[in-house]
Amino acid sequence: MDRRLKRWELALMLGVLCALTAGVWLGGEREALADSVIRLHVIANSDSDADQALKLAVRDRVLEQAESLYPRGADLEEARRALEGHLNALAAAGQAVVEEWGYDYPVSAELTRCWFPTKEYDDFALPAGDYEALRVVIGEGEGRNWWCVAFPPLCLGAASETVEEAARAGSFTQNQARLITRETEGYVLKFKGMELLGELQGLLR
């Protein structure tokens, strides 16, 4: 009985050690990835169907405007400076869409840090974490969010780069590219596990 108990304890300790080691590695990869992108966070005026549709139209225009601001071959710092220097223009681009749709909601744009949950897109996923983000708020900002990536431009048909192209351009390392695409088996499940682990750690603090 004592021998079985010791084996069980050893197996548990090894399992915990493996989980912690994997968690530390994934946590480091997540932090490095978070420091390689600028996310986009668009918040609708409300959850009405009309306001949600308007949110997507504003998203499209802001992404197109943002992409046009980046210098050719821009790195993260150059993209950040381009966005910071044109926040009024980005807000105006969203405002123009609002007015085209016949509404008078104000639109604001800022660069800030936001918490993002794990999010899966068509060809890639990003883990939960704190990211620098271009945050666009429409009207009261009380509707559902829309999250994606402002730089490197990976979202929508207007985006000119895929994850692989972004890696070749130096926006991601090859390990990061593999981490967020389906090349890494079970990547979304791993990201969800990291998110739950982070929430648990927050409760224990």
Secondary structure, DSSP 8 states (H G I E B T S, - for coil): -HHHHHHHHHHHHHHHHHHHHHHHHHHHHHHHHHTT-EEEEEE-S-SSHHHHHHHHHHHHHHHHHHHHHS-TT--HHHHHHHHHTTHHHHHHHHHHHHHHTT----EEEEEEEEEE--EE-SS-EE-SEEEEEEEEEETT--S-EEEEEEETT-SSTT----HHHHHHTTSS-HHHHHHHSTTSTTHHHHHHHHHHHHHHHHHH-
